[in-house]
Each structure stands twice: as C-alpha cells, then as structure tokens.
Amino acid sequence: MMPYTHHTPRRRHITRNLLLAASGLFLTAAALAVVQPPAPPPGPLIEARTSLDLAIDDMLVQRHHTPYITSTRIRRGDTVVDVLRRLEIDEDGLLAFLTTDKNARSIYKLYPNRNVRAALDDAGRLVWLRYLHTPGMRTDGGMDAGWLEVRPDGAGGFTAQERTEPALAETRLAEGEINYSLFGAADAANIPDHITLEMVEILGSRIDFLTDLRKGDRFRIVYDAYTHDGAPVGAGRIRALEFINKGKTYSAVWFENSEGQGGYYDFSGASLQGAFLRNAIKFTRISSRFGMRKHPIHKKWIGHKGVDYAAPSGTPIRATADGTVQFIGQQRGYGNVIILKNHGQYSTLYAHQSRFAKGLKKGAKVRQGEVIGYVGATGWATGPHLHYEFRIGDRPVDPLAVDLPVARTLDASEKKAFEATVAEYRPQMQRLAQLQENRLLLAGTEAIEPTEEPSQP
C-alpha cells in the first residue's frame, strides 16, 4: 500500500488537469457540433483512473520483487569457481563460505549433468543458490528431490541447508518398434533405461530377450515418472505393458491384493513371476550354447552341459529361482561355483565366478533375482563369463529350450479387483495400438511413389 499512498497528491493534481483539459475540449466540440453530445459522468473517469494506477503499481512492485533466475548444468571437470562464474555470481565471502562451512560440503561433489540454479535481485545480489545434487531419491511413497540451498543471512554471511521435496508423480504412455535393438527403440520413444530393464525383467519368463527379439517387434507401455521444477528426475514402476514378439502379444499389469502384496500378471491373471527366470544375468549375450562343441582349452569335441553368457568381470549374477545353497566353493573346471537346490527335482549351477555374494554359505536360502555372485574367469575359462546349467533330476537340460514351470494364478477372491485394474489400462493400450497402426499406415503410404503422368505430345 505504500506506493499508493506516495502517489496520491500527484494523482489529484493530474486529475484536476485532466478535468480542465476535458472541459476545454467539450466547449470546442460544442461550438463545432450541430447536436451537442452529453458530457460523460465523472464517476467512470475516476474508476478507470484508479484501476489503471493500481494495476501499474502492482506490476512495478511485482517486477521489483521478482528475482532473475539463472541456471547451469555441471560439466565434467568443473570446479565451484567455474559454476559460480557461469551463473554470474560475484558475492563477497561466498566462495570462502562454501569452502569452509560443513553444511555446504555437498557442493564439492559436483556430478556431471546435474543442475545448479541461482536467483539474483535487480542489483545482482544473491537471493539463493541451489545445487540439485540428488534429483531423484526413491522412497516408499514415490520419489523425492534433494538439493543444497544457500542464502544470505542478512548480516553479511550465508546459511546452507539440505532440503528435500516430493517429486511430482506423472503417468506416461509410450510405444515403440524394434528396428535394431530394444534399447534403441526405447531411446527413440524417450523411455528411461530403468524402465527398459524393468520391461525385460517382467517378461523374462515369457520372452528370451537375448535370442527371441525380431525386427518389427512392438511394445506399448504405461509407467510412473517423476518431475521436479518441470525437469524429469526419475521413473517409477511399470503399470501396464504389451509386447508383440514374433506376432504373439504378451501382456503385463501390476496388481496389489488387499494385503498390499503386489506382483505382475498377464491380462488373464497368470503370474509373470515364473518359477524360473530365463537368464541369470540381466542383459548380456550368449557366447556358447548347450550341446556339442569344441572345448576352447582342451580342443576336443565334448558335450557342453550349459549355456555361457559373456559379460564383463564383476557383473552381478542372480538366482533364477528360489532355492537353498547346496554347494558353494571351487570345483575343478567350474572354478568358483554355486549349486542351488530349487523346488522339486530342479537345481541350477552358476560357474566361473570371480567372487561370491557376501555372507552366502551352504544351507542359505536365496530368493529369485537375488545376487549370489559376480562374473569371473575362474576354472577352465578363457575369459570372463557365466556358465549356467539347468538340471532336472541332476541331469543337465538346455535352459533355453525347456518349458519352465510357472507360478500360481490369482485366487478367486482376488479376480474381481484384478479385472478392475486391467480394465483401467485397456483403453490406454488400445490408444497406443492405434497410434502404432496409424504410423505403419503412414509409412506404407509414403513408401508408395506417385505414378508419373504420361507426357503430352
């Protein structure tokens, strides 16, 4: 209200002058016009003047108090001095404060591609400095953003405080078609790598993503994403998924029962957490298959009782099913090896490991997907890889060809709630499917070259 009080005498003076000028114009118009128009009432003039002045004052106040926001992305090799220079911050004592104050120490861990923002007033003085060092922290309820915030303390110094805030949850839809690789198609659809890996994990008991993918395979997906200050900070859970592989559609939906226990099921209600995973390593390549081969060390043709997965040394190895550690240690050509006794007549073997998971010992219980060791080249191995065997009644079989046991289906009491969950995502899947069909039709139309008209004689 202070600006309004300050300008009041001036407004009266301007108003008086405006009224005198208006009177002169009115007399001139009366002398020239045949019909004299009625004089405008004074009320609206005062109202218009008052509204205009208040709006101008509000704009001036807002402009005066709105800081200028500047931002920079951290580059590899940056120092704090580099960041402050790009932000055009020249505050006496700020660098020394950031160097010595224990509450500001996180700014000396500058992660490439993270953002630093600053707010400056009209005089170029610092209002606040924010380093978004942890854009996405997973929590039970979603994801939080964490940052360091530095502000002047009003006494010539500064204060530093670590702050967190829940990221904004969003539901995103995406679709893609494989031309060269799954990750290439996912990148083209702006799908985060975390979601792509989860897609492989969810359908791993139905599709072998190392050998089954084909050019033209398509996928449709609904997933959780999180943003903070308008920027993406992470991805959450896949909610629904369809994957068309070699003409067959595989579906998945996340469902939680009344007790809060959740898992992925196909749209018919069958659990996708198969009794066994197809692969013990999340994403790699097959270097040797099951069957006869020439041994790379002994140079003789012998039966290969498992499948070899080439991977960098230290890559985590997962248990393909729940089980009990039957053996852990060294065995001649296997090197460091773990044998798990799974349910019934099934067992699995994991060989050539560089080391075992910490604390794992004979008799320990492991869960499906749990890391039990790390890829190495111990025993008879020419390079780092995992030798994996799948045994039925202690007899090795081809893990890529065998029909793996499946997990249970939903109880009858859970079916109704499950069907309601599926119904929620079916329209979104249909919309994505229509987008894919439209794109294919458009591509087919563009591929047809127009017929040339015959030239006129």
PyMOL commands that set and color helices and strands:
alter all, ss='L'
color gray80, all
select helices_A, chain A and resi 2-6+8-32+42-65+80-86+94-100+102-108+182-188+193-202+332-334+412-447
alter helices_A, ss='H'
color red, helices_A
select strands_A, chain A and resi 68-73+115-120+126-139+142-152+158-166+168-177+218-228+231-245+248-256+262-265+285-288+291-294+301-304+307-310+316-318+323-331+335-341+346-356+365-366+371-375+385-392+395-397
alter strands_A, ss='S'
color yellow, strands_A
deselect
rebuild
show_as cartoon
